[in-house]
Amino acid sequence: MNSTLVFIVLISVSLGSCFSINQRHDQLFEDSVKFPQNTWFSGFSERIVGGNEALDEQFPYQAGLMLQQTDRNTWCGGSIIDRRWILTAAHCLYEALSAKVHLGIHNIWATNEIGRQIIEVSSDGFIIHPGYDNVLHADDIALVKLPIDARISPGIKIIALPPSNTDNSFFGETVVASGWGRDSDQATTVSPVLRYVELTVISNDRCSVYFAGLIRPGNICTDGESFKSPCNGDSGGPLVFGSGKNKILIGLTSFGSGRGCEKGYPAVFTRVTHYLYWIKQQTVLLASFGIALDLEKPDWDSIHYEEDFLPKGFLNRDSRIIGGEIATPGQFPYQAQLRLNKTTSGDWCGGVLVSESYVLTAAHCAIDSLYIDVYLGAQNVLNLTEPGRINVRVYAENIVVHNGFNPTVIANDIAILRLPEPVDISDTIKPIKLPSFDDAAINFAGTVVVVSGWGKNSDDDDNSSPELHFTTVAVLPQNICEYYFETVRISNFCTESIYGRGACSGDSGGPLAWDSEDGPVLLGLTSFGSIRGCVACWPAVNVRITYYLDWIAAHSDIQIQL
């Protein structure tokens, strides 16, 4: 068996040690699952003791893993953290040859259950933490990479990971564990239906009293009060905090006491927050440009722009510079702020001065505007007497929105404004260089760029910052951009945060500047992001300026360099 008894204060066991299934019971869902007679410690390895039967689709992030070993089949739990990734315990995958990942199931024996999906994965798709110790249960975390996408549905959904900057220990919080384990120490078969139990997180110090020498910062423990199972749930199964759309995965069932599940002893879980960086390193879609923690692809009704990304009124607009710094006067002399005057509303957007006579912005900002007030040279937008600032009004006849702009899929999201007369160049007002035609051959993946704007500093802020902020972000590879947003084109690129800074930072239509050897060069305009918010570290989608160089030249007098 891959589980190991550890005689330290109490005998601890891997929960589920992925309980064994006799070879003659290979068809898990056709036969009652029995615990093997010669592995007594596995007999209490998987339970939801004192819990309740789950409703259909109540825990859509729950996965079940049927694992093939050399001499038996075993079962573990897991959590769907992305369409292609399952998070589970390392001791589940240890020495496993392959897995059948079961998604969207409630009754494990009801093979005709509507909505279930079974995906076969070879051991090549297993990633076990390199620090895993099957004796001391250290670093008990692993990933399963699915060869095909999980079919997102009401019964199959992704659970969010905690924010990368959280310092919450969750001490004293009520959390939920779920699984198909036995519902008592006396039960001889696994529960056919998914069950769950509410538990309370205890301190690691208290947990160490029961499991001396085994509890590390990478663990989180729950109590066993009221004889609710302290070793609840399938090994590798989820421990979740929060409710509704705010649920996050904070633990993976790891091990418990060898004395049984109904004795009131704690259960030990792998603490997910301790391994966020490792998860980022292992999952291709996170690359090396920051930790994206909420991994479900958005539905198109969750994409937002203008009225959501930059909603009505200055003090309520929703653009952000997460983790940014206050700009000094004249630091970004090409930055523009646009007051949009439309028949139904007056919104704000960002823009960028690209010559003495022209400003670029997003099409979704400019479209249907009767006129736009352009503010240049501003640092504090509330300081109307700020030295060096000017404002000019551009009417509709001088606003050109790309004729291919599609507001449904946010395609060709670019517009150009011709100022009524050329502006005077100064320390606080100066155009940014456009890329050359030769630069169009570069995808800029991995390039660090600067975004700037007057957006909110966090998702919780009610008001926008009156002062110009900026931060640095990195350009993502195009295939990763397309993974998050299926309608992204080569005319877009995505950026993701560095060091936890805002992944959807900057005003809509605002600049993304590359600090080249010859000075700042405009690479993009902020277009749209996920309505899940900026702190969730989702990428932002931007207009790729190199794709539109011909269009810009055709609608202005700007000479593009070769």
FENUR-V599633 format. One record per helix or strand of 2 or more residues. SS is the DSSP state (H for helix, E for strand). FROM is the first residue (numbers start at 1). TO is the last residue. If there is no record, write none. Layout:
((SS FROM TO) (SS FROM TO))
This chain:
((E 6 7) (E 11 14) (E 20 21) (H 23 25) (H 40 44) (E 52 53) (E 62 68) (E 73 82) (E 85 88) (H 90 93) (E 98 103) (E 117 122) (H 123 125) (E 126 128) (E 142 145) (E 160 161) (E 174 179) (E 195 202) (H 204 210) (E 219 222) (H 225 227) (E 232 233) (E 238 241) (H 244 246) (E 248 257) (E 267 271) (H 272 282) (H 284 286) (H 300 302) (E 303 304) (H 314 316) (E 325 326) (E 335 342) (E 346 353) (E 358 361) (H 363 366) (E 369 376) (E 390 395) (H 396 398) (E 399 401) (E 415 418) (E 433 434) (H 438 441) (E 448 453) (E 469 475) (H 478 484) (E 492 497) (E 505 506) (E 511 516) (E 519 530) (E 540 544) (H 545 554))
